[in-house]
Amino acid sequence: MELFLFFSLILFIIGCFGMFLSRKHLIIVLISLELMLLSININFIIYSVLLDDILGQIYAIMLLAIAAAETAIGLAILVIYYRLRGGISIDLMCLLKS
C-alpha cells in the first residue's frame, strides 16, 4: 500500500511542477491538472481498499467524470481560441480580459 501512496505522491508532485513551471503552454497546464486529479483518484481507491469501504471508489468514479467533462470543455475552448487568435499561448490570453 505504501508503494501506491508514494506513486500517487510522485504523480501529484509532477503535476504541481508542470502546473507552475510551464506557465506558457496551456495544453501542458491542462495535462498537469489531469495528472493531479488522477493522483487524487489513486488515493481514493487505495484508502477505499484499505478501509474496506466502497465510498472512495464512488468518489473516484465521480471525480473521473468531472475531470473528463472539464477536459472536454477546456479543449473545446482551446480549439475555438486557436481558430480566432492563431495561437494558444497563455501570454495571448490577456487579450480576453478586454
BAPATI-118820 format. One record per residue (C-alpha): residue in one letter; z, x, y. Coordinates in steps of 0.25 Angstrom, whole numbers, m for minus. Example, Ala and Ser with C-alpha at 12.3 -4.5 7.8 and 13.67 -1.06 7.14 Angstrom:
residues 2
+------+-------+-------+-------+
: type :    up :  east : north :
+------+-------+-------+-------+
:    A :    31 :    49 :   m18 :
:    S :    29 :    55 :    m4 :
+------+-------+-------+-------+
//
This chain:
residues 98
+------+-------+-------+-------+
: type :    up :  east : north :
+------+-------+-------+-------+
:    M :     0 :     0 :     0 :
:    E :     3 :    11 :    10 :
:    L :   m11 :    17 :     8 :
:    F :   m17 :     4 :    12 :
:    L :    m8 :     3 :    24 :
:    F :   m11 :    17 :    28 :
:    F :   m26 :    14 :    26 :
:    S :   m24 :     2 :    35 :
:    L :   m17 :    10 :    46 :
:    I :   m28 :    20 :    46 :
:    L :   m39 :     9 :    48 :
:    F :   m31 :     4 :    59 :
:    I :   m30 :    17 :    66 :
:    I :   m44 :    20 :    64 :
:    G :   m47 :     6 :    71 :
:    C :   m38 :     9 :    82 :
:    F :   m45 :    23 :    85 :
:    G :   m58 :    16 :    84 :
:    M :   m54 :     6 :    94 :
:    F :   m48 :    15 :   104 :
:    L :   m56 :    27 :   103 :
:    S :   m71 :    21 :   103 :
:    R :   m70 :    12 :   115 :
:    K :   m85 :    13 :   118 :
:    H :   m91 :     7 :   105 :
:    L :   m88 :    m8 :   104 :
:    I :   m92 :    m8 :    89 :
:    I :   m82 :     3 :    85 :
:    V :   m71 :    m5 :    92 :
:    L :   m74 :   m17 :    84 :
:    I :   m75 :    m9 :    71 :
:    S :   m61 :    m3 :    75 :
:    L :   m55 :   m17 :    77 :
:    E :   m60 :   m22 :    64 :
:    L :   m54 :    m9 :    57 :
:    M :   m41 :   m12 :    63 :
:    L :   m42 :   m27 :    59 :
:    L :   m45 :   m22 :    45 :
:    S :   m33 :   m13 :    44 :
:    I :   m24 :   m25 :    48 :
:    N :   m31 :   m33 :    37 :
:    I :   m27 :   m22 :    27 :
:    N :   m13 :   m22 :    32 :
:    F :   m12 :   m37 :    30 :
:    I :   m18 :   m36 :    16 :
:    I :    m9 :   m25 :    12 :
:    Y :     4 :   m32 :    17 :
:    S :    m1 :   m45 :    10 :
:    V :    m1 :   m38 :    m3 :
:    L :    11 :   m30 :    m1 :
:    L :    19 :   m43 :     3 :
:    D :    12 :   m52 :    m7 :
:    D :     8 :   m62 :     3 :
:    I :    m5 :   m68 :     6 :
:    L :    m3 :   m70 :    21 :
:    G :    m8 :   m55 :    24 :
:    Q :   m21 :   m58 :    17 :
:    I :   m23 :   m71 :    24 :
:    Y :   m21 :   m63 :    37 :
:    A :   m31 :   m52 :    33 :
:    I :   m42 :   m63 :    30 :
:    M :   m39 :   m70 :    43 :
:    L :   m40 :   m56 :    51 :
:    L :   m53 :   m53 :    44 :
:    A :   m59 :   m66 :    48 :
:    I :   m55 :   m64 :    63 :
:    A :   m60 :   m49 :    62 :
:    A :   m73 :   m54 :    57 :
:    A :   m74 :   m64 :    68 :
:    E :   m70 :   m54 :    79 :
:    T :   m81 :   m45 :    74 :
:    A :   m92 :   m55 :    73 :
:    I :   m89 :   m59 :    88 :
:    G :   m88 :   m45 :    92 :
:    L :  m101 :   m41 :    86 :
:    A :  m108 :   m53 :    92 :
:    I :  m103 :   m50 :   106 :
:    L :  m107 :   m35 :   104 :
:    V :  m121 :   m39 :   100 :
:    I :  m123 :   m48 :   112 :
:    Y :  m117 :   m38 :   121 :
:    Y :  m127 :   m27 :   115 :
:    R :  m138 :   m36 :   118 :
:    L :  m134 :   m39 :   132 :
:    R :  m130 :   m25 :   136 :
:    G :  m137 :   m15 :   127 :
:    G :  m124 :    m8 :   122 :
:    I :  m111 :   m11 :   116 :
:    S :  m102 :     0 :   123 :
:    I :   m89 :    m4 :   128 :
:    D :   m91 :     2 :   141 :
:    L :  m102 :    m8 :   143 :
:    M :   m92 :   m19 :   141 :
:    C :   m87 :   m18 :   155 :
:    L :   m99 :   m26 :   159 :
:    L :   m94 :   m38 :   152 :
:    K :   m82 :   m39 :   161 :
:    S :   m90 :   m43 :   174 :
+------+-------+-------+-------+
//
